[in-house]
């Protein structure tokens, strides 16, 4: 069973993914971002990134490329969806779902 620290770490990683994708989207709106770049930026290993990014896709906030030939990642690239943009642009909701100041003990 995952601990509270595990849940906090997942929420921090998800926030990092979403906010960085938003920043990159504003710079180059039509470009997808390689998962390797997301992992490096958010300091996540492939296993941790994979299940969290799939969660974000299932929520409709990101869209993964369907190319699975990108080991060790579940996808080669990711894009922020309109719903993901709306989430990041709603600071109150973003903070509710993924608190910025959440610390791991």
N, C-alpha and C positions, 0 to 999 in steps of 0.2 A: 504494500500500500504506500503510495507516494506521501511524503511528509509535507507539512506546511511550507518548508523551505523549498521543496521541489516545485510546489505550485507557484510560489513567489518567483522563482527563477524562470519558470515557463512564461509567466505574465511579463516579466522584464524582457525576455527574449522576444516575445511577440510584439511588444511595444517598440523595441529596437528595429525589428523587421519592418513594421508598418511605417514608422516615422522616417526611416532611411529610404524606403521605397518612395515615400511621398516627396522627399527632397530630390531624389534622382528623377522622379516623374516631372517635377517642375523644371528641371534642367533640360531633360530630353524626353518629352511627353510620349513619344511613340516607341521608345526603346525598352526592351525587356532587360532585366539585370540577371547576370549569371549567379547561380546559387553559391558558387565558390566565393564570389565577391561579398555576398550577404553574410556568409559564414565568417569571413575575415573581419568584416566591419563590426559584426555583433559578437565577435569572440565566442563562436559556437562551433562545436564539432559537428560532423555530418549527421550522426545519429540524433543528436539533440535538435539540430536544425530541421531534419526531415520530418519528424513527427509534429513539430510545431508549425511548420509551413503548410503541411497537409491539413492541420486543424484550421488554419487561417483560410485555406482554400474552401474547405467544407462550410465555413461561415459565409463565404462569398466575398471576402475582402481582398483576396489575391487570386490570380490565375496562373497556374503552372503550365509550362510547355509540356507537350505530351511525348517528348523524346525521352526515353528512359535509358539511353546509352550514355549516362553521365555519372558513372560510379565515382564516389560513393553516395552521390546525391540522388534523390527520387526524381529529379527533373534537371534539365540544364539551365532553365531560366524561369523567372517569375516576373509578373506585372501586377501593379496595383489596379484593382477594379474601381469603378465609380463608387461603389459602396465603401470600399477601403478609403478612398479619398474623402468621402463624406464623414467617415469615422474619425480620421485624423483631423479634419477641419472642425470637429465638434469637441473641443478640449474637455468639456465636462464629461461627456460620454467616454472619451478615450481614457481620462483619469479614473473613471468609475470601473471600467473594464480592465485597464492596465495601468495601475497607479505608478506615477513617475518616481515617487520617493520610497517605494517598497524595498526594504532591506532584508537580506538573508542573515539570519542569526549566525 
